[in-house]
Amino acid sequence: MGFKPGLPELLIVLLLVVLLFGVGRISKIAGELGSGIRSFRKGLKGEEPEDNPAKEEPEDKPGA
């Protein structure tokens, strides 16, 4: 028989993770993981990574 964790077990594991690492560190790790996944997907599509999206904005020309 396999073990299928239910809601109480998942909540206990989540509580232990929060106690060990803290909320701030978990959010930072989750943000970095999301950024890595986005970069990986862009790489699969063949898109160039955007280091600075401000570079692609057109600059205002004086006197125009």
GROMACS elastic network, one bead per residue, 0.5 to 0.9 nm:
[ bonds ]
;  ai    aj funct       b0    kb
    5     8     6  0.79665   500
    5     9     6  0.57350   500
    5    10     6  0.65812   500
    6     9     6  0.55087   500
    6    10     6  0.63433   500
    6    11     6  0.87785   500
    7    10     6  0.51590   500
    7    11     6  0.61469   500
    7    12     6  0.86846   500
    8    11     6  0.51795   500
    8    12     6  0.62930   500
    8    13     6  0.87759   500
    9    12     6  0.51745   500
    9    13     6  0.63183   500
    9    14     6  0.86592   500
   10    13     6  0.51335   500
   10    14     6  0.61116   500
   10    15     6  0.85707   500
   11    14     6  0.50109   500
   11    15     6  0.60674   500
   11    16     6  0.86082   500
   12    15     6  0.50858   500
   12    16     6  0.62395   500
   12    17     6  0.87019   500
   13    16     6  0.51395   500
   13    17     6  0.62508   500
   13    18     6  0.87013   500
   14    17     6  0.51498   500
   14    18     6  0.62316   500
   14    19     6  0.86255   500
   15    18     6  0.51789   500
   15    19     6  0.61670   500
   15    20     6  0.86431   500
   16    19     6  0.50740   500
   16    20     6  0.61203   500
   16    21     6  0.86249   500
   17    20     6  0.51498   500
   17    21     6  0.60450   500
   17    22     6  0.76474   500
   17    26     6  0.85480   500
   18    21     6  0.54314   500
   18    23     6  0.59246   500
   18    26     6  0.74636   500
   19    22     6  0.56827   500
   19    23     6  0.82414   500
   21    24     6  0.81089   500
   21    25     6  0.61341   500
   21    26     6  0.65433   500
   22    25     6  0.56735   500
   22    26     6  0.63779   500
   22    27     6  0.88653   500
   23    26     6  0.51997   500
   23    27     6  0.62220   500
   23    28     6  0.86800   500
   24    27     6  0.52990   500
   24    28     6  0.62867   500
   24    29     6  0.87345   500
   25    28     6  0.50746   500
   25    29     6  0.61884   500
   25    30     6  0.85789   500
   26    29     6  0.51172   500
   26    30     6  0.60848   500
   26    31     6  0.85698   500
   27    30     6  0.50197   500
   27    31     6  0.60847   500
   27    32     6  0.86053   500
   28    31     6  0.51351   500
   28    32     6  0.62560   500
   28    33     6  0.85905   500
   29    32     6  0.51643   500
   29    33     6  0.61002   500
   29    34     6  0.86350   500
   30    33     6  0.50174   500
   30    34     6  0.61619   500
   30    35     6  0.85998   500
   31    34     6  0.51389   500
   31    35     6  0.61919   500
   31    36     6  0.86230   500
   32    35     6  0.50422   500
   32    36     6  0.61526   500
   32    37     6  0.86530   500
   33    36     6  0.50849   500
   33    37     6  0.62410   500
   33    38     6  0.87091   500
   34    37     6  0.51028   500
   34    38     6  0.62230   500
   34    39     6  0.86002   500
   35    38     6  0.51649   500
   35    39     6  0.61889   500
   35    40     6  0.86027   500
   36    39     6  0.50679   500
   36    40     6  0.61023   500
   36    41     6  0.86629   500
   37    41     6  0.62017   500
   37    42     6  0.86196   500
   38    41     6  0.51777   500
   38    42     6  0.62067   500
   38    43     6  0.85646   500
   39    42     6  0.51393   500
   39    43     6  0.61459   500
   39    44     6  0.87212   500
   39    49     6  0.69827   500
   40    43     6  0.50083   500
   40    44     6  0.63154   500
   40    45     6  0.88055   500
   41    44     6  0.50546   500
   41    45     6  0.63612   500
   41    46     6  0.86794   500
   41    47     6  0.88670   500
   42    45     6  0.51047   500
   42    46     6  0.61931   500
   42    47     6  0.52814   500
   42    48     6  0.72428   500
   42    49     6  0.71048   500
   43    46     6  0.50434   500
   43    47     6  0.59594   500
   43    48     6  0.72882   500
   43    49     6  0.77207   500
   44    47     6  0.77565   500
   47    50     6  0.89389   500
   50    53     6  0.60137   500
   51    55     6  0.87687   500
   52    55     6  0.58492   500
   52    56     6  0.80298   500
   53    56     6  0.58127   500
   53    57     6  0.73703   500
   54    57     6  0.54726   500
   54    58     6  0.87566   500
   55    58     6  0.79680   500
   55    59     6  0.89837   500
   56    59     6  0.88499   500
   58    61     6  0.90000   500
   60    64     6  0.79937   500
   61    64     6  0.58344   500
